[in-house]
Amino acid sequence: MLPQNPPVEDLTSTAMEHKIAEQPALANGKTNGHTNGNGNANGTSTLPGLDASKMTITRADPTLRAVPDEDTACAGNETICTDHMITVTWKLGSGWSAPELKPYGPLSLMPTASVLHYATECFEGLKAYRGHDGALRLFRPDLNAKRMLMSTLRISLPGFAPAEVEKLILALMAVDGPKWLPASRPGSYLYLRPAVIGTNPQLGVQAPKEALLFITASFMPRMDAPPGGMKLHTNPEDMIRAWVGGFGYAKVGANYGPSLLATNEARDRGFGQILWLYGPEGYCTEAGASNFFVVWRTKEGALQLVTAPLDDKLILDGVTRRSVVELAKERLAGELEVVERKYTIDEVVEADKEGRLVESFAAGTAFFICPVSHIRHRDYDVQIPMVKGESGHYTAKIKGWMTDIMYGNEQHPWGVVVDEQK
Amino acid sequence: MLPQNPPVEDLTSTAMEHKIAEQPALANGKTNGHTNGNGNANGTSTLPGLDASKMTITRADPTLRAVPDEDTACAGNETICTDHMITVTWKLGSGWSAPELKPYGPLSLMPTASVLHYATECFEGLKAYRGHDGALRLFRPDLNAKRMLMSTLRISLPGFAPAEVEKLILALMAVDGPKWLPASRPGSYLYLRPAVIGTNPQLGVQAPKEALLFITASFMPRMDAPPGGMKLHTNPEDMIRAWVGGFGYAKVGANYGPSLLATNEARDRGFGQILWLYGPEGYCTEAGASNFFVVWRTKEGALQLVTAPLDDKLILDGVTRRSVVELAKERLAGELEVVERKYTIDEVVEADKEGRLVESFAAGTAFFICPVSHIRHRDYDVQIPMVKGESGHYTAKIKGWMTDIMYGNEQHPWGVVVDEQK
């Protein structure tokens, strides 16, 4: 029998509400006997939830691998990871297993595994920073953990208490931080990549019945200061990145693979990334896989820092984006107005033509705060002023504040210190 | 230096044109010293192309695994594959390696593998049919191979000559067909799943520098005759499957994972699949992961078989869809008009209200030709007539013709006979 007269609300919103409601203890991450280990079922469950306190440790022989210098580590075609990784398995009928911290190595997946066919995958990216004061810090890892829960649920993978993921990230850095990001390298970072994938070996378009959460730590090249600034090419008219009613706000694999073709074509033309416009109006959304900011003067003369809003769910709620917005509101009040609103490429072009365009930058974990120097839109080239050829004034200022928090020059609640095992 | 005055054409179309142009011998699949093993670079290449004639064979012990009956094989949560699979690796600098036919088993992927993070993956689905005449047939495998090339290039994976993939599929069935789809089981099928994934162990949003093509053969449950017919729920307003400028026409993982949330919510309400509508007009596009057809009478009284068109690249160019269109045009001429055009859910509802709706079915490899009995759109329920409670008249007729070709009751060029190793 079919249900009669169901509510007419949106299925996806409804599903997300169900799933978020059934997550245990989102605020404090404490798991207990009533936590839900099954993010794919409706209602509550007594299956084991993700629980960092159950983590087992199998140590790698620390003498087996030497730590390369940063340049060497980033020179090849393979990401160099640290000695260990964390894995946690989940099954529909039994919930989350005990997390394992163990030697870094390959995963074994059946050729029928869900993730290999249906893109049942999501990830996060954050960095661990070796401070000038010797401490090892993460930058707002709670935001990454919460966003990963949202992405995980959006792609029909199992839910968890975000605080448990945060604890696992800290645990991996506590073990691998001292060797791989030694105190002798202040101002350096490692890149952390938590991910969840659907692993059940069953073909057919369906929500995964088995999943794997894993966390790696690795070297990643510095991309925040390309010579001459980042050069953007607006997206081709036959290719848009995300759409209202889609999943542009979630950090799921499905947002990335399909963008590569246009990005590579732009690179062949000498540009670094695509500036993704949306709709016939040409709203500015993201720069590559980063958030996008401009500083301009309005026609009335007001100085504004402008970026796309989150409310239509087209763009990622970036941790760097959010931090830029919050810092600028706090520290540039009276000097510069921070505006989150829809704005079009035509507005940017007009500001450029009228000499009102002041600065532009991309913001994200991988590219950090990266000055944008050039935007090609159809046959028009926007050339953006760079102070001393490398950055705009406000771009540099904000980047400096963020850097100080990350590397401990400024003690700030956003910098979460890792309790390292020494 | 940036290129000056570049053409203003679309980057994605341009990229696809480049890539398709550089594929060797699309027509005959013959590889030679000048084939291009590198679908990600511009221009031609002398790297080895995909070459089925180089295939090596490592046989599994055929006594190790017994062949289950169909019901048992499909009862569990794991897809049961045959004794062997085919794998072929590709690297940016060295092209395609020699294909390997070898025992079915797990793949080893580094946690940093591209496919696990960026959805650099695409696949195909087709079946092998054990005929009532004893022969083993594939159904139009050339169409699957060509579509896989298109999907592969769209997701920035390496290209190949489609005929070589077709040969590999035939080779796998030649070895595993006699045991796993024996002549004692006429009217049965196995499901073939070719896929290509990005395997390079390097984080960062970029086109894969290493890839793996693999082909498995497995049992898959029959889904073409759910009791009472397939029940569809139109998509929620906050969730659309594909969009113009997207990749709905390509069989890439990114089309599937994001659809699961709404599909599961619909299932919780008693419906089998989502009828995906597009745009404010509510154009009918796909039913779940299948193409969607209706038979109706126009207001003027003409009988029409209607399905969405391919030209806006929203929907998959289904092999079953194409075959239905071609057979109906050939064999129902004068009786029924075949129309590929945009049509809206409002037109379907209006036809239902006016008693002009005759039949509806979903068409695809997994669901074959599956009668649709019910469509819920907001607060309206479309009830579709079923002859004898199981199917419409034309639905049954077309399904019968297709079945006859697949299982050799009718000798037809679409049925490609496998030269089995007995």
Contacts between the chains, C-beta under 8 A, distances in Angstrom:
chain1	res1	chain2	res2	distance
A	1	B	270	7.2
A	2	B	231	6.7
A	2	B	269	7.8
A	2	B	270	4.6
A	2	B	271	7.5
A	2	B	374	7.0
A	2	B	376	7.6
A	2	B	381	7.9
A	3	B	269	5.4
A	3	B	270	5.4
A	5	B	379	7.5
A	6	B	269	5.7
A	8	B	378	5.4
A	8	B	379	5.9
A	9	B	236	7.8
A	10	B	236	3.8
A	10	B	237	5.4
A	10	B	238	4.1
A	10	B	239	6.9
A	11	B	233	7.5
A	11	B	235	7.3
A	11	B	236	3.7
A	11	B	238	8.0
A	11	B	239	6.6
A	11	B	261	7.8
A	11	B	262	4.6
A	11	B	265	4.2
A	11	B	266	6.2
A	11	B	274	8.0
A	12	B	236	5.0
A	12	B	238	5.1
A	12	B	239	4.0
A	12	B	261	5.6
A	12	B	262	5.1
A	12	B	265	7.2
A	13	B	236	7.1
A	13	B	238	5.4
A	14	B	236	7.6
A	14	B	265	5.9
A	15	B	261	4.8
A	15	B	262	6.8
A	15	B	264	6.7
A	15	B	265	4.3
A	16	B	261	7.2
A	18	B	265	7.9
A	40	B	264	7.4
A	42	B	268	6.4
A	77	B	200	6.6
A	77	B	202	5.8
A	77	B	209	5.6
A	78	B	112	7.7
A	78	B	200	7.6
A	78	B	201	5.1
A	78	B	202	5.8
A	79	B	112	4.5
A	79	B	201	6.1
A	79	B	202	4.9
A	79	B	203	4.8
A	79	B	204	7.7
A	81	B	111	7.4
A	81	B	112	6.8
A	85	B	111	6.0
A	104	B	111	7.5
A	106	B	108	4.4
A	106	B	109	6.2
A	106	B	110	5.4
A	106	B	111	7.6
A	107	B	108	7.4
A	107	B	109	5.4
A	107	B	110	7.4
A	107	B	111	5.8
A	107	B	116	7.8
A	108	B	106	4.4
A	108	B	107	7.4
A	108	B	108	5.9
A	109	B	106	6.2
A	109	B	107	5.4
A	109	B	109	6.0
A	110	B	106	5.4
A	110	B	107	7.4
A	111	B	81	7.4
A	111	B	85	6.0
A	111	B	104	7.5
A	111	B	106	7.6
A	111	B	107	5.8
A	111	B	193	7.9
A	111	B	195	7.6
A	111	B	214	5.4
A	111	B	216	5.1
A	112	B	78	7.8
A	112	B	79	4.5
A	112	B	81	6.8
A	112	B	193	7.5
A	112	B	216	6.5
A	112	B	218	7.0
A	115	B	115	7.3
A	115	B	116	6.2
A	116	B	107	7.8
A	116	B	115	6.2
A	116	B	121	6.0
A	116	B	195	6.4
A	116	B	197	5.5
A	116	B	253	7.6
A	117	B	121	6.7
A	117	B	123	5.2
A	117	B	193	7.5
A	117	B	195	6.2
A	117	B	253	5.8
A	117	B	256	7.2
A	118	B	253	5.3
A	118	B	256	3.9
A	118	B	257	4.9
A	118	B	260	7.6
A	119	B	119	3.9
A	119	B	121	6.6
A	119	B	252	7.6
A	119	B	253	3.4
A	119	B	254	4.9
A	119	B	255	8.0
A	119	B	256	6.2
A	119	B	257	3.9
A	119	B	258	7.5
A	120	B	257	4.6
A	120	B	260	7.3
A	121	B	116	6.0
A	121	B	117	6.7
A	121	B	119	6.6
A	121	B	257	7.1
A	123	B	117	5.2
A	153	B	261	7.7
A	154	B	258	7.3
A	154	B	261	6.4
A	155	B	257	5.0
A	155	B	258	6.5
A	155	B	260	7.3
A	155	B	261	7.7
A	156	B	257	7.0
A	156	B	260	3.9
A	156	B	261	5.3
A	156	B	264	6.5
A	191	B	203	7.0
A	193	B	111	7.9
A	193	B	112	7.5
A	193	B	117	7.5
A	193	B	203	6.0
A	195	B	111	7.6
A	195	B	116	6.4
A	195	B	117	6.2
A	197	B	116	5.5
A	198	B	257	7.7
A	200	B	77	6.6
A	200	B	78	7.6
A	201	B	78	5.1
A	201	B	79	6.0
A	202	B	77	5.9
A	202	B	78	5.8
A	202	B	79	4.9
A	203	B	79	4.8
A	203	B	191	7.0
A	203	B	193	6.0
A	203	B	218	6.5
A	203	B	220	6.6
A	204	B	79	7.7
A	204	B	220	7.2
A	204	B	366	7.2
A	205	B	256	5.3
A	205	B	259	7.4
A	205	B	260	7.2
A	205	B	263	7.5
A	205	B	288	7.2
A	205	B	289	5.1
A	205	B	366	7.9
A	206	B	260	6.9
A	207	B	260	4.9
A	207	B	261	8.0
A	207	B	264	5.5
A	209	B	77	5.6
A	214	B	111	5.4
A	216	B	111	5.1
A	216	B	112	6.5
A	218	B	112	7.0
A	218	B	203	6.5
A	220	B	203	6.6
A	220	B	204	7.3
A	231	B	2	6.8
A	233	B	11	7.5
A	235	B	11	7.3
A	236	B	9	7.8
A	236	B	10	3.8
A	236	B	11	3.7
A	236	B	12	5.1
A	236	B	13	7.1
A	236	B	14	7.7
A	237	B	10	5.4
A	237	B	245	7.3
A	238	B	10	4.1
A	238	B	12	5.1
A	238	B	13	5.4
A	238	B	245	5.7
A	239	B	10	6.9
A	239	B	11	6.6
A	239	B	12	4.0
A	239	B	245	5.5
A	240	B	243	6.9
A	240	B	245	4.1
A	240	B	246	6.7
A	243	B	240	6.9
A	243	B	243	4.5
A	243	B	246	7.0
A	245	B	237	7.4
A	245	B	238	5.7
A	245	B	239	5.6
A	245	B	240	4.1
A	245	B	243	8.0
A	246	B	240	6.7
A	246	B	243	7.0
A	246	B	258	7.3
A	247	B	258	4.8
A	252	B	119	7.6
A	252	B	257	6.8
A	252	B	258	6.7
A	253	B	116	7.6
A	253	B	117	5.8
A	253	B	118	5.3
A	253	B	119	3.4
A	253	B	253	7.4
A	253	B	254	7.1
A	253	B	257	7.5
A	254	B	119	4.9
A	254	B	253	7.0
A	254	B	254	3.5
A	254	B	255	7.8
A	254	B	257	5.8
A	254	B	258	5.3
A	255	B	119	8.0
A	255	B	254	7.8
A	256	B	117	7.2
A	256	B	118	3.9
A	256	B	119	6.3
A	256	B	205	5.3
A	257	B	118	4.9
A	257	B	119	3.9
A	257	B	120	4.6
A	257	B	121	7.1
A	257	B	155	5.0
A	257	B	156	7.0
A	257	B	198	7.7
A	257	B	252	6.8
A	257	B	253	7.5
A	257	B	254	5.8
A	258	B	119	7.5
A	258	B	154	7.3
A	258	B	155	6.6
A	258	B	246	7.3
A	258	B	247	4.8
A	258	B	252	6.7
A	258	B	254	5.3
A	259	B	205	7.4
A	260	B	118	7.6
A	260	B	120	7.4
A	260	B	155	7.3
A	260	B	156	3.9
A	260	B	205	7.1
A	260	B	206	6.9
A	260	B	207	4.9
A	261	B	11	7.8
A	261	B	12	5.6
A	261	B	15	4.8
A	261	B	16	7.3
A	261	B	153	7.7
A	261	B	154	6.4
A	261	B	155	7.7
A	261	B	156	5.3
A	261	B	207	8.0
A	262	B	11	4.6
A	262	B	12	5.1
A	262	B	15	6.9
A	263	B	205	7.5
A	264	B	15	6.7
A	264	B	40	7.4
A	264	B	156	6.6
A	264	B	207	5.5
A	265	B	11	4.2
A	265	B	12	7.2
A	265	B	14	5.9
A	265	B	15	4.3
A	265	B	18	8.0
A	266	B	11	6.2
A	268	B	42	6.4
A	269	B	2	7.8
A	269	B	3	5.4
A	269	B	6	5.7
A	270	B	1	7.3
A	270	B	2	4.6
A	270	B	3	5.4
A	271	B	2	7.5
A	274	B	11	8.0
A	288	B	205	7.2
A	289	B	205	5.1
A	366	B	204	7.2
A	366	B	205	8.0
A	374	B	2	7.0
A	376	B	2	7.6
A	378	B	8	5.4
A	379	B	5	7.5
A	379	B	8	5.9
A	381	B	2	7.9
